[in-house]
Each structure stands twice: as structure tokens, then as C-alpha cells.
Amino acid sequence: MRGLTQTGLAGLDTKVHVLLEHSNRGKKSLALDLTTPEGRDMFAMVATLPGKFVQLEGGAKLNASMVDHDLVDEINLTLCPRIVGGRTAPTIADGIGSMRLADSRDFKITSARRVHDELFLVLRRAARKS
């Protein structure tokens, strides 16, 4: 019944928004504690299963953690013509990260598409340095 409760096709009492239900219909969810080695190992194992696509939707701390542990292969990034700033402004990856460019993770732009005033980029992980 997921995806049908808020459209009026099913009479279930729920507080979940119809758009969230619809976009997650038929998908499986898994919650992992990525602060533990076991959680990171489980994530890496799930990500290698054939035919699986793992999408992260979180904040800058989750993004930084995944990049720091070398678990990100692709980034979908949207650029908008707006400037947000300040010491507490959000960033794409909050964490320790790389303090030197030589230590940073390398990505290559594989796709760029402009829609009105927004630019949609797809970045793929570059070959790992040996």
C-alpha cells in the first residue's frame, strides 16, 4: 500500500507525506551506524552487491564521513545562482577532511546539464592513487 495512502486509493491512517511514500515505494531501507567499523564494513558490502544503487541523503557530516572512508563513487551536485555565507553556513562536507589539495579525493565531471538558472553536475570518482 505504500504510495497509495495519501492519494485516496487506500484508507490507511498515516502521517507520511505522499511524495515521500511514492518515491520510496518498493525500496528497501537500512540504517547503519557509520561511526563504527562494522557499520562502514556493512555499507561497503551492500554497495558492492550487483544491481544495487545506494543513495545517501543527509547533511554535510554524513557526506564528509563517506568521502573520508572512500565510500563515494558518484556525486550529483546542483549549483544555483545564490550565495549563502557566514561562519555557520552549511558546506557540502563538514568534517576533518583534507587540509592539503594533494590529500583530497579526486572526482571528474562526467555530466553537466543546465536547466534555467541551475547547473546539474555528475561527478565520478577518479582512479584511486596508488
C-alpha positions in Angstrom: 0.0 0.0 0.0 3.0 2.3 0.2 2.5 5.3 -2.0 -1.3 4.9 -2.1 -2.4 6.1 1.3 -2.3 9.9 0.7 -3.7 9.7 -2.8 -7.1 8.4 -1.6 -6.6 5.0 -3.1 -6.1 3.3 0.2 -7.7 4.2 3.5 -4.7 3.9 5.9 -4.1 6.4 8.6 -0.6 7.7 8.3 1.4 10.9 8.8 3.9 10.2 6.0 3.8 12.7 3.1 2.5 11.3 -0.2 5.7 12.4 -2.1 7.9 10.6 0.4 5.8 7.5 0.2 5.6 7.5 -3.6 9.4 8.0 -4.2 10.2 5.2 -1.8 7.6 2.7 -2.9 9.2 -0.8 -3.4 12.5 0.2 -2.0 14.3 -1.3 1.0 15.9 0.8 3.8 18.8 0.0 6.0 20.0 2.1 8.9 23.7 1.8 9.7 26.0 3.4 12.3 28.8 4.6 10.2 30.8 5.7 13.2 31.7 2.0 13.8 33.9 -0.2 11.7 31.1 -2.7 11.5 28.7 -0.1 10.1 31.2 1.0 7.5 32.0 -2.6 6.5 28.3 -3.4 6.1 27.8 -0.3 4.0 30.8 -1.2 1.8 29.4 -4.7 1.4 25.9 -3.6 0.4 27.3 -1.1 -2.0 29.1 -3.9 -3.9 26.0 -6.0 -4.5 25.2 -6.3 -8.2 22.3 -4.3 -9.4 22.2 -2.1 -6.3 22.2 1.6 -6.1 22.9 3.2 -2.8 21.8 6.8 -2.4 22.8 8.9 0.6 20.6 11.8 1.6 22.0 13.5 4.5 23.9 16.5 5.6 27.4 17.7 5.4 28.7 15.4 8.2 27.4 12.3 6.5 28.9 13.4 3.2 32.3 14.1 4.8 32.2 10.7 6.6 31.5 8.8 3.4 34.2 10.6 1.5 36.7 10.3 4.3 36.2 6.5 4.3 36.4 6.3 0.5 32.8 5.1 0.0 31.7 7.6 -2.6 31.8 6.8 -6.3 29.5 9.5 -7.7 28.2 12.9 -6.6 25.1 14.6 -8.0 25.6 18.3 -7.4 23.2 21.2 -8.2 24.6 24.7 -8.5 22.2 27.6 -8.0 23.0 31.3 -8.6 22.7 32.1 -4.9 25.4 32.9 -2.3 25.0 31.8 1.3 27.8 32.6 3.6 28.9 33.1 7.2 30.9 31.0 9.7 28.0 28.7 10.3 26.8 28.3 6.7 26.4 24.7 5.5 29.0 23.2 3.3 29.0 20.1 1.1 31.2 18.2 3.5 31.7 19.2 7.2 34.4 17.3 8.9 38.1 17.0 9.2 38.6 16.3 5.5 41.8 17.1 3.7 43.8 20.1 4.6 46.0 19.9 1.6 45.0 19.6 -2.0 47.4 16.7 -2.6 45.4 14.7 0.0 42.0 15.4 -1.3 39.7 13.0 -3.1 39.7 13.4 -6.9 36.4 13.5 -8.9 35.9 14.1 -12.6 32.8 15.9 -14.1 31.1 13.4 -16.3 27.9 15.3 -17.0 26.8 18.9 -16.9 23.3 20.0 -17.7 21.8 23.5 -17.4 18.1 24.0 -16.7 17.2 27.6 -16.5 19.4 29.1 -13.8 20.6 25.9 -12.3 23.5 23.6 -13.3 23.2 19.9 -12.6 26.6 18.1 -12.4 27.5 14.5 -12.1 31.0 13.9 -10.6 32.6 10.4 -10.7 35.4 9.2 -8.5 38.7 9.4 -10.4 41.1 6.5 -10.4 42.4 5.9 -7.0 46.0 6.9 -6.4 48.4 4.0 -5.6 
